[in-house]
Amino acid sequence: MFMKPGTAYVYFTYGMYHCFNISSNGEGAAVLIRALKPVSGLKEQSDNRLAFKKSSTTVSKKIVMDDKQISNGPGKLCIALDIDKESINKQDLSVSDLIWLVDHEDYKDEEITISKRIGINTDTTSRNQLWRFYVKNSGHVSITDEKMRKTMRTSKKDGSKVELTSKPKKRTKISGD
């Protein structure tokens, strides 16, 4: 996190999962990459996930996971892409031969959902920060928070952004046994 913007920051959590971040502008700033939509290498990513999931059994070469389940969480993403602290941490993503970023599809502002962060159980201020961004209606993220959805949209002639908040839908709480 305290590295040049565009540098990979990988850490180990819960004693079993890696999380992949990209350092960004500012001291101690980084973006946690929580999920991605796999566009190639599905068989290899699926094999990595299944091997991790069933580490004591042989992975069937015929099974390929649903692409929406391969990397729909930060730990799953690292397992699928074989990202670990030893090989990827501190790699400069602009010049690395191991991992890099490429331009892909641009999304319109109204296609991006902004929501609360996941798994933050600290004070209310941290828990309620709208620092999570994902493509609206994407099946490749672990959790969609439709209640907190906010959409950024360009609506002024000068190109400035206007933030719109959708109305919360009624939810039913279900408790387990």
DOLOLO-147763 format. One record per residue (C-alpha): residue number from 1; z, y negated, x. Coordinates in nm, 2 decimals. Layout:
N
NUM;Z;Y;X
...
//
This chain:
177
1;0.00;0.00;0.00
2;0.06;-0.23;0.29
3;-0.29;-0.18;0.43
4;-0.62;-0.35;0.43
5;-0.77;-0.37;0.08
6;-1.00;-0.07;0.02
7;-0.78;0.17;0.22
8;-0.67;0.51;0.07
9;-0.30;0.54;0.01
10;-0.19;0.90;-0.07
11;0.17;1.00;-0.14
12;0.34;1.32;-0.24
13;0.55;1.33;-0.55
14;0.77;1.57;-0.74
15;0.75;1.80;-0.44
16;0.41;1.94;-0.55
17;0.15;1.67;-0.64
18;-0.04;1.41;-0.44
19;-0.13;1.07;-0.60
20;-0.43;0.87;-0.48
21;-0.42;0.49;-0.47
22;-0.65;0.23;-0.33
23;-0.48;-0.06;-0.15
24;-0.58;-0.39;-0.30
25;-0.55;-0.76;-0.25
26;-0.19;-0.87;-0.17
27;0.11;-0.74;0.01
28;0.22;-0.41;-0.12
29;-0.05;-0.40;-0.39
30;-0.25;-0.09;-0.48
31;-0.42;0.07;-0.77
32;-0.32;0.43;-0.87
33;-0.63;0.62;-0.97
34;-0.50;0.82;-1.26
35;-0.82;1.00;-1.38
36;-1.20;1.02;-1.34
37;-1.50;1.15;-1.51
38;-1.65;1.42;-1.28
39;-2.03;1.38;-1.25
40;-2.10;1.64;-0.98
41;-1.93;1.93;-0.81
42;-1.78;2.05;-1.13
43;-1.76;2.41;-1.02
44;-1.58;2.33;-0.69
45;-1.34;2.10;-0.87
46;-1.27;2.36;-1.14
47;-1.21;2.62;-0.87
48;-0.96;2.39;-0.69
49;-0.77;2.33;-1.01
50;-0.77;2.70;-1.12
51;-0.67;2.81;-0.77
52;-0.37;2.57;-0.77
53;-0.28;2.66;-1.13
54;-0.30;3.04;-1.06
55;-0.21;3.03;-0.69
56;-0.09;3.40;-0.70
57;-0.40;3.53;-0.86
58;-0.77;3.54;-0.78
59;-0.99;3.27;-0.93
60;-1.27;3.40;-1.14
61;-1.60;3.27;-1.01
62;-1.74;3.26;-1.37
63;-1.48;3.03;-1.51
64;-1.55;2.65;-1.51
65;-1.29;2.43;-1.67
66;-1.38;2.17;-1.94
67;-1.48;1.86;-1.75
68;-1.23;1.65;-1.95
69;-0.95;1.86;-1.82
70;-1.05;1.88;-1.45
71;-0.91;1.54;-1.34
72;-0.74;1.38;-1.63
73;-0.42;1.29;-1.45
74;-0.33;1.17;-1.10
75;-0.21;1.51;-0.97
76;-0.50;1.69;-1.13
77;-0.74;1.45;-0.98
78;-0.60;1.51;-0.63
79;-0.61;1.88;-0.67
80;-0.97;1.88;-0.81
81;-1.09;1.66;-0.52
82;-0.87;1.83;-0.26
83;-0.71;1.50;-0.17
84;-0.39;1.52;0.03
85;-0.18;1.29;0.25
86;-0.27;1.46;0.57
87;-0.65;1.42;0.54
88;-0.71;1.12;0.32
89;-0.42;0.88;0.36
90;-0.52;0.56;0.54
91;-0.89;0.63;0.52
92;-1.10;0.31;0.50
93;-1.31;0.38;0.19
94;-1.58;0.15;0.31
95;-1.66;0.35;0.62
96;-1.50;0.69;0.59
97;-1.70;1.01;0.61
98;-1.44;1.20;0.41
99;-1.40;0.99;0.10
100;-1.58;0.67;-0.02
101;-1.66;0.47;-0.33
102;-2.00;0.42;-0.48
103;-2.13;0.19;-0.74
104;-2.20;0.37;-1.07
105;-2.21;0.24;-1.42
106;-2.10;-0.11;-1.52
107;-1.90;-0.13;-1.84
108;-1.89;-0.43;-2.07
109;-1.55;-0.60;-2.10
110;-1.51;-0.48;-2.46
111;-1.54;-0.12;-2.34
112;-1.23;-0.14;-2.13
113;-0.89;-0.07;-2.28
114;-0.57;-0.22;-2.13
115;-0.24;-0.05;-2.20
116;0.11;0.01;-2.08
117;0.16;0.21;-1.77
118;0.25;0.58;-1.81
119;0.57;0.74;-1.67
120;0.75;0.42;-1.60
121;1.11;0.47;-1.72
122;1.27;0.17;-1.55
123;1.35;-0.17;-1.69
124;1.17;-0.29;-2.00
125;0.96;-0.55;-1.81
126;0.81;-0.29;-1.57
127;0.77;-0.03;-1.85
128;0.57;-0.28;-2.07
129;0.34;-0.41;-1.81
130;-0.03;-0.39;-1.92
131;-0.15;-0.26;-1.59
132;-0.34;0.05;-1.70
133;-0.72;0.02;-1.76
134;-0.96;0.28;-1.88
135;-1.29;0.32;-2.06
136;-1.23;0.30;-2.44
137;-1.26;0.64;-2.62
138;-1.28;0.82;-2.29
139;-1.19;1.19;-2.31
140;-1.13;1.19;-1.94
141;-0.79;1.02;-1.94
142;-0.46;1.20;-2.00
143;-0.32;0.97;-2.26
144;-0.47;0.70;-2.48
145;-0.23;0.44;-2.61
146;-0.42;0.32;-2.91
147;-0.11;0.14;-3.04
148;-0.09;-0.09;-2.74
149;-0.47;-0.12;-2.70
150;-0.59;-0.46;-2.59
151;-0.95;-0.53;-2.52
152;-1.09;-0.80;-2.30
153;-1.40;-0.96;-2.44
154;-1.62;-1.25;-2.34
155;-1.66;-1.47;-2.64
156;-1.69;-1.83;-2.52
157;-2.01;-2.00;-2.42
158;-1.86;-2.08;-2.08
159;-1.81;-1.71;-2.01
160;-1.43;-1.73;-2.01
161;-1.23;-1.43;-2.14
162;-1.04;-1.41;-2.46
163;-0.78;-1.14;-2.51
164;-0.78;-0.97;-2.84
165;-0.51;-0.73;-2.97
166;-0.58;-0.47;-3.23
167;-0.32;-0.40;-3.50
168;-0.09;-0.11;-3.44
169;-0.15;0.19;-3.65
170;0.13;0.37;-3.83
171;0.25;0.67;-3.62
172;0.47;0.96;-3.73
173;0.73;1.08;-3.48
174;0.75;1.46;-3.46
175;1.04;1.62;-3.29
176;1.03;1.96;-3.12
177;1.27;2.25;-3.19
//
